Amino acid sequence: MNRIVVVGASAAGLAAAETLRREGYDGTLTLVGDEPHVPYDRPPLSKQVLSAEWAPDRVVLRAPTELDALELELRLGVAACGLDVADRTLRLADGSEVPYDGLILATGVRPRRLPGEGAHVLRTLDDALTLRERIGPGQRLVVVGAGFLGAEAAAVAWRLGAQVTLLEPAPVPLAHAVGEEVGRALSRAHRERGVDLRTGVTVTEVTEEGVRLAGGEEIAADEVLVAIGSLPNTEWLADSGLSVGDGVVCDEYCEAARDVYAAGDVARWHNPLFGVSMRIEHRTNAAEQGMAAARNLLNPGARKAFAPVPYFWSDQYEMKIQAYGYLRGHEEARVVEGELEEGRFVAAYRTGERLSGVLAVGMPPKVLRGWRQAVSLGAAWGEAVLTG
């Protein structure tokens, strides 16, 4: 291969580019990104950047000298808008075309939005900096969506002295992902601090005064943050011939078509460790999958299936939340260490007859090591919870 293009100047895209160079690729390497910024880290946006604990330049993933060493052809501030797999050509929004021998798609996701104008979302560095300027003591902030992103932002805003209302359509926030018991335990942390957490409410639109609920009630706010999930950035691939369905559909090697791979939030691939197709929007997965896709693209005769134990973390107030495995679709959740009421516990998750995941709050990393290994080995549920 003489020319490889990575679309997405993200954590996944950067990991792919670095891996290609590390593995000996010395051809032309183009990195395309729709934002004008060099690759930066997203998890701190809803925490350290939003709280102003970090200056914006601290989220940059690599120093200029490190990027220079990769000898990248950087195309920043220009979005990819089309792909011709047969001709191996990428089309960019500025009208230019970029030929490739190998392609890695790492275009990530974008926030879902609500009808109406003026609401914030929290995906980019610019989003975080804009919201940071608008929240402070006495400001009324409505956060729509009590998932991990919304909960993190609500916790930061509370710490900054804002009056926070957190709205969630589900009866128990995060129950679909972590189970009802754990969801209620995480919710208590907000209510105990005075955050007005309302569940079972549906926001229909953003208004000039705040938000409107399905029943017609209006909730006043100075600022509104919408955190109701995301959509993979795949529209530009509609005529490409690639299979697209809640992400770029890939096999276990992260390959979407010959010499075309996907990584990070946009990739939906078959994870043989769990036997299901999954799309993971977590930072650790982005880097690991970027590396895996690059290796498989560069060494087609020695490809390895990408079969990780997904990992994510979240910081809310004094709570450190960590999880390993694939919790979605679980059939049982059980607290196996600690107490929910004390805010220090480990919960194990069962899918079928196997241990499919584990989540811990307020526990040291060493407590999770054995559980992570059990998940990676596909341990039987009964054995795992008895010996864990």
N, C-alpha and C positions, 0 to 999 in steps of 0.2 A: 504494500500500500504506500502510495506517495502523498496522499492528501486525506486527512481525517478531519471531520468537522464535528464539533460538540455544540449543540444548540441548548443554551441555558447557562448563563454565567452564575451558577448557583453552587451550593456545597457539593451536590452530586456532579455537576459539570466540572468543577475544579478538581474534584477527586479523580474523575476520569482522565482529565488532561495530565495531571501529575503522574498517574499510574502509567499512562502511555509512554511518557518520557522515561520514567523509572525502569520500565520494561524494555527500553532500548529503541523505541520508535524515534526516528530522526527525520521524518518527512515533515511536510507542511501541516501545521496544527492550528486550526481556526476555532476560536471560541466566540460564539455569538450570544449577546445578551440584550434583552429589550430595555433594561434599565441602564442609565449612564454610569452607574457605579461599578467598580471592580467587585469580584465576589465577596460577599459578606455573610455573617452568621445571622440567622433569623430568630432562634429561640430567645436571645436577649432583648429583642424588640419589645415584647410584652412584659418584660421584667426590668432589667437594668437600664435600658435606654428610656423606656417610658417613665421610670422613676427618676431619671437624670443622674443616676449613680455612675453611668458610663457616658463618656463623650462619644459622639457618633463614630469617630475614627477607630474606636476600640473594637468594633464588630468586624472590621476588615479582616479577612481570613489570611491574607498573605501580604507581606511587605512588598514594596515596589521592586526591590532587588530580587526577591524570590519569584515574582511573576516574570520579571525580565529573563531569569535563568531558564524559564520554560520555553522561551522563544515562540511565544504565541502570536498569531495574527488575531488581534483583538478587534471585534466588531461590536462595540458597546453602544447602547442607545438606539438600536435598530432591531425590530422584531422580525422573526421568521414569519412568512405569510403563505408559503406554499412549498410543496415537495413533490418532485417527480422521481419516483423510485426507479422507474425503467431507465431514465436518462441519468440518474444519480446526480440530480441538481437540486439545490436548495434556493428558494426565492426569498429575498428580503424585502422589507417594507420600503426601502429607499430605491427600489427598482433594480437592484443588482442581483446577480445570480452567482452562487458559489458551488462549483463542482466538488464531488467527493468520491473517494474510494470506500471509505467507511464513515458511518454516521452514528452518533450517540445523541439521543433525545433526552434532555433533562429540563424541560420547560416548566415544570412545577404546576402550581395551581393558582387560582385567583379566588378572592372571597365571593361568596354569595351575597346578594344585596336585597334590599327591600324597596318597594315603591316609595317615591318621595325623594326629596333633595336634602342635602346638608349633613347626612350621617357620615361618621367616620368608619373606616375599616382598618384592619391592622395586619398588613401583610408585608409591606415594604418599609425600608428605613425612613422614607419620606412620610409614610403614614404615621409611624411612631413619633417622629419629631413634630408633626402637625398636632397630633392629639396631646402630646406632652405640653405644648404651649397653652392648651385650652383647659386643663384640669388643675385644680388647686383647692385650697381651703374654701369651703362654702359653696363651691361649684356643684351643680346638680348634674350628675352623669347617669344616664340610663344605658345599661349594657343589655343588648338583646342577644340571648344565647348564653347558657351557663355551662357550656363545655369547657374544656381545659383552657382555651385561649380567652374566652370571656371571663372565666373565673380568675385567671392570672391578672388580667387587666383590672378587674374589679378590686382585687386585693391591693394592687399598686395604688389605684385611685383612692381607696379608703385610707391607705397609709399617708397619702398626700393631703388628706383632710377633706376630700370631696364627699358629698352626700350621694351615695351609690344606690341605685335601684337595679336589681339583676332580674331579668325576665326570662322565663324558660317555659316552653310549651309542654314538656313532659311532666308527669306527676313527680318524678324524682330525677334531678339532674344526673346525667351520665349513666343512668341505670342500664341503658342498652349496651354500654361498654364495660362497666365495672360491677354491675349488679345493684339491686336496690339497697341492700344493707350498707355497702360501701358508699354508694351515692348519697344516702342520707347522712352518713358520717362526714363526708366532705362538705355537704351543705351546711351542717351545724357550724362549721368554722366561720362561714359568712354571717349567719344569723347572730352568733354570739358576739360579733363585733359591731353589730348594728347595721349591717348591709340589709336593705329591704329586698330579700329574695322572694319572688313570687313565682310559683310553679303552676302549671296547667293553664297558662295564659298565652294567647297567640297574638303577636303584633302584626297588624295588616299593612301599616304604612308609617313612614316618618313624616312628621308635620313640621310646620314652622315653630310650633310651641313644644314639640317633643315627639311622642309616638301615640298612635291610635291602636286600641285593641279590637279584637274581633267583635266584641259586644258593643263597641262604640265609645267606651271609656277612653279618655285621653290622659296620658301621664306627662306632666310638664318636665322639661329638662333644658339645661343650658347647652349640653352636648349629648349626642347619641353615638354609641359605638355598636355596630352590627357585627356579631360574631356567631353566625348561624351556619358555619361550615364553608366548604370550598368546592370548586369545580376544577377538574384537570384541564390544563390548557391544550386542547386537542383540536379545536375548531379549524385551525389552519391546516390540519391534515385530512380534511374531509374528502378531498379528491386525490389523495396520495396513493390509495390502494392498500394502505395499512389497516389492520383491524383495530377499531377504536370502540371501546365500550367502558365507560367510567375509567378512562385512562387508555394508554397505548397498550394493547394486548400483546403479551410476550410469552414465550415458553419458559421452561425452568432455567435456561441460560441467559434470560433477559433479551433474547433476540426477537424482534418484531417482523423482520424480513431479512433476506440475505444481506449481511454486512450492515444491518440497521439494528441498533440496540437501544433500549430505554433504561433510565435509572431515576431514582428519586420519587418525588410525590406523584409524578405523571405516569409512572410505570405500573401496569397491572400484570403480574407474572404469576406463574404456577410455582408455589413454594412446596417442594416435595417433602419437606420435614413435617408439614401439617396436612399435605394432600389437598390443598385448596388454592384457588386463585385469590390473590390479595393485592391491595394497593395500600402502602404504608406512608403516612405523612409525618414521619419523625426524622429528626436530624441524624441520628446514628445510622439509620437505614439508608439515608441519602448518600452518605459517604461510602458505606460498605458496598452499596449497589453500584455506585459510580466506578469503584475500583473493579468490581466483578465484571461489569459490562466491558470495561476497557480491556481487561485481560482476555476475555472471551473473543472480543473483536480481533485482537492482535494475534491470538494463538488459536485459530479455529480447530486445529487438530488435537488440542489439549484442553478443550473447554470443560468447565466444572459447573454443575448446577448451583444456583444461588439459593441456599437453604439456611437462612439465618434464623436465630431466635430473636424476633423484633424486641427492641428496647425503647422505652420512652421515660421521660421524667417531667415533673411539673413542680414549680415552687409557688406556694400560696400561703401568705402570712408566714408563720414559722414552720409550716408543713413542707417536708420533702417527700414527694410522691414518686415512686419508681415502679416500673412494671416490666416484666419479661414475658414473652410469648404472644399468643394471638387470643385475646380475650373476647373478641366479638363472636357472637353466636354461641357463647358458652351455655351449658345446660344446668350448671350448678356452681355456686360460689360459696366458699366456706372459710371462715376465719380460723386459721390454724395456729397462730401465735399472737399474743398480746390481746388487747381489748379495744373495740371500736370506740367506746366512751372515753378512753384515755388518749385517743389520737395516736396510738402506737400499736400497729398491728401488721400482720401478714395475712392476705387472703389468697386462697388457691382456687383455681378455676378448672372445671371439668367440661370436656367436650367428648361425647361418646364415653368410652371407657378409659380415656387417657387424661393425664394432667396437661392442659393446654396453655396455662399461664399462671402468673403469680404477681400480685401487687402488694407493695409495702408502703406504709406511711410511718415516718419517724423512726425508721430502723436503720442501723448501720449497714453498709454494703455487704459486709461479710455474712450477714444473716441470709442474704439473697443468693449467695454463690451456689449453695447446695441445691436450692430450688431451681435456679437457672439450669444447672446441669441436668436435673431431673426432667425439665421441659425439653431440653435438647436431645435427651435419650428416649423421649416418648414414653416416659414412665407410666405404668398403670396407675389409675387414680387411687384405688384402694391401698396399694403399696406406698404410694407417695405421701398420702395424708397420714398414714399410720406411722411411717418412719421419719417424716419430715420434721 
